[in-house]
Amino acid sequence: MYKIVVTGGSRGLGLGIAVRLVEAGYEVIAIARKSTKELVAAQEVANRDTPRLHFRAFDLSDIDGIAALVKQLRAEFGKVYGLVNNAAVGTSGILSNARVEQIQSQIQLNTVSPIVLSKFLLRSMMAGGGGRIVNVSSIVGFTGYSGLSVYSATKAAMIGFTKSLAREVGQLGITVNSVAPGFLDTEMTSEMEQSHKDTIARRSALRRMPEVIDVANAVEFLMGEKARNITGIVLTVDAGNTV
Ligand SMILES: NC(=O)c1ccc[n+]([C@@H]2O[C@H](COP(=O)([O-])OP(=O)(O)OC[C@H]3O[C@@H](n4cnc5c(N)ncnc54)[C@H](OP(=O)(O)O)[C@@H]3O)[C@@H](O)[C@H]2O)c1
């Protein structure tokens, strides 16, 4: 069974992706700092017959610890076929008021950490003769959004990373793609006012916001055989917010 690592798989979009991939027949290792009751409930369903949805606690801002994490995952689970770089923080606020340490830690978690994790897991994919990386970006990485300058910079960085790495590892049978969700109803956007969400929905072609399952379906597609000749793309899932 193909093994996929999903970072930030304890809640929100990451959990939705993990569950969708398990349903599609993959074995998933979800990573976050701590588990949640939603993840435990999903594990109870997924692991009824055989263990298919695992959780390993790790703080991805510990860049120096990522090599050891990957070593431990490989010892425990064997070859890893896929990686979904989903974990991120969405700290908002005007740039002139932001603390420098806060800017650095957001860039570290949202950009440096997925790049370093990809670097180490790529070796496992090479050994397995192929693989898949899906980087979770955001529409704000190309549209911009007031109050999200640092976050948007990290999400734009993931798009450049996706395109260059796709060129670098394509000959090894590894695809690298990105999904760019529009605003989703998760903990990350919990402080956003309902009226604001209503405005986003009203201004979108489909007059609604995308849901976690829509993005999870897109990730499943990019992970699968049907996407074998798709690499270096950004798949926008935003109910037409940016058309
Ligand atoms: N929500 C949106 O509107 C939206 C729109 C576009 C793109 N996105 C992107 O979608 C992805 C998921 O967002 P979400 O809305 O699902 O966010 P979320 O609900 O806040 O979940 C974030 C996940 O990342 C994990 N995480 C955070 N810091 C971590 C750390 N230091 N080490 C390990 N794991 C960490 C969290 O677990 P712990 O806190 O326990 O570590 C959690 O599992 C992100 O890349 C985000 O940029 C979201």
The ligand as an SDF file (V2000), in Angstrom:
LIG
                    3D

 48 52  0  0  0  0  0  0  0  0999 V2000
   -8.2450   27.9130    5.7690 N   0  0  0  0  0  0  0  0  0  0  0  0
   -8.1340   28.5870    4.6250 C   0  0  0  0  0  0  0  0  0  0  0  0
   -8.9370   29.4650    4.2880 O   0  0  0  0  0  0  0  0  0  0  0  0
   -6.9970   28.2730    3.6940 C   0  0  0  0  0  0  0  0  0  0  0  0
   -7.0390   28.8380    2.4030 C   0  0  0  0  0  0  0  0  0  0  0  0
   -6.0020   28.5770    1.5260 C   0  0  0  0  0  0  0  0  0  0  0  0
   -4.9610   27.7730    1.9050 C   0  0  0  0  0  0  0  0  0  0  0  0
   -4.9380   27.2480    3.1710 N   0  0  0  0  0  0  0  0  0  0  0  0
   -3.8020   26.4150    3.5200 C   0  0  0  0  0  0  0  0  0  0  0  0
   -4.2780   25.1290    3.8900 O   0  0  0  0  0  0  0  0  0  0  0  0
   -3.3700   24.5430    4.8140 C   0  0  0  0  0  0  0  0  0  0  0  0
   -4.1440   24.0350    6.0190 C   0  0  0  0  0  0  0  0  0  0  0  0
   -4.8300   25.1250    6.6070 O   0  0  0  0  0  0  0  0  0  0  0  0
   -6.0200   24.9340    7.6630 P   0  0  0  0  0  0  0  0  0  0  0  0
   -6.9870   26.0100    7.3820 O   0  0  0  0  0  0  0  0  0  0  0  0
   -6.4540   23.5240    7.6830 O   0  0  0  0  0  0  0  0  0  0  0  0
   -5.2300   25.3010    9.0160 O   0  0  0  0  0  0  0  0  0  0  0  0
   -5.4990   24.8360   10.5260 P   0  0  0  0  0  0  0  0  0  0  0  0
   -6.9120   24.4230   10.7150 O   0  0  0  0  0  0  0  0  0  0  0  0
   -4.9550   25.9420   11.3640 O   0  0  0  0  0  0  0  0  0  0  0  0
   -4.5570   23.5380   10.6680 O   0  0  0  0  0  0  0  0  0  0  0  0
   -3.1700   23.6710   10.6320 C   0  0  0  0  0  0  0  0  0  0  0  0
   -2.5270   22.3190   10.8020 C   0  0  0  0  0  0  0  0  0  0  0  0
   -1.1100   22.4980   10.8120 O   0  0  0  0  0  0  0  0  0  0  0  0
   -0.5760   21.9690   12.0270 C   0  0  0  0  0  0  0  0  0  0  0  0
    0.5620   22.7500   12.4790 N   0  0  0  0  0  0  0  0  0  0  0  0
    0.5880   24.0750   12.7930 C   0  0  0  0  0  0  0  0  0  0  0  0
    1.8020   24.4020   13.2600 N   0  0  0  0  0  0  0  0  0  0  0  0
    2.5480   23.2690   13.2370 C   0  0  0  0  0  0  0  0  0  0  0  0
    3.8950   22.9580   13.6290 C   0  0  0  0  0  0  0  0  0  0  0  0
    4.7180   23.8870   14.1420 N   0  0  0  0  0  0  0  0  0  0  0  0
    4.3240   21.6840   13.4820 N   0  0  0  0  0  0  0  0  0  0  0  0
    3.5120   20.7170   12.9810 C   0  0  0  0  0  0  0  0  0  0  0  0
    2.2400   20.9590   12.6000 N   0  0  0  0  0  0  0  0  0  0  0  0
    1.7750   22.2270   12.7310 C   0  0  0  0  0  0  0  0  0  0  0  0
   -1.7360   22.0540   13.0200 C   0  0  0  0  0  0  0  0  0  0  0  0
   -1.5760   21.1640   14.1180 O   0  0  0  0  0  0  0  0  0  0  0  0
   -0.8770   21.6180   15.5310 P   0  0  0  0  0  0  0  0  0  0  0  0
   -1.3040   23.0310   15.7910 O   0  0  0  0  0  0  0  0  0  0  0  0
   -1.3510   20.6420   16.5510 O   0  0  0  0  0  0  0  0  0  0  0  0
    0.6000   21.4860   15.3070 O   0  0  0  0  0  0  0  0  0  0  0  0
   -2.8920   21.6490   12.1250 C   0  0  0  0  0  0  0  0  0  0  0  0
   -2.8960   20.2490   11.9670 O   0  0  0  0  0  0  0  0  0  0  0  0
   -2.3130   25.6050    5.1090 C   0  0  0  0  0  0  0  0  0  0  0  0
   -1.1950   25.3940    4.2840 O   0  0  0  0  0  0  0  0  0  0  0  0
   -3.0030   26.8920    4.7070 C   0  0  0  0  0  0  0  0  0  0  0  0
   -2.0740   27.8800    4.3500 O   0  0  0  0  0  0  0  0  0  0  0  0
   -5.9310   27.4580    4.0630 C   0  0  0  0  0  0  0  0  0  0  0  0
  1  2  1  0
  2  3  2  0
  2  4  1  0
  4  5  1  0
  4 48  2  0
  5  6  2  0
  6  7  1  0
  7  8  2  0
  8  9  1  0
  8 48  1  0
  9 10  1  0
  9 46  1  0
 10 11  1  0
 11 12  1  0
 11 44  1  0
 12 13  1  0
 13 14  1  0
 14 15  2  0
 14 16  1  0
 14 17  1  0
 17 18  1  0
 18 19  2  0
 18 20  1  0
 18 21  1  0
 21 22  1  0
 22 23  1  0
 23 24  1  0
 23 42  1  0
 24 25  1  0
 25 26  1  0
 25 36  1  0
 26 27  1  0
 26 35  1  0
 27 28  2  0
 28 29  1  0
 29 30  1  0
 29 35  2  0
 30 31  1  0
 30 32  2  0
 32 33  1  0
 33 34  2  0
 34 35  1  0
 36 37  1  0
 36 42  1  0
 37 38  1  0
 38 39  2  0
 38 40  1  0
 38 41  1  0
 42 43  1  0
 44 45  1  0
 44 46  1  0
 46 47  1  0
M  CHG  2   8   1  16  -1
M  END
$$$$
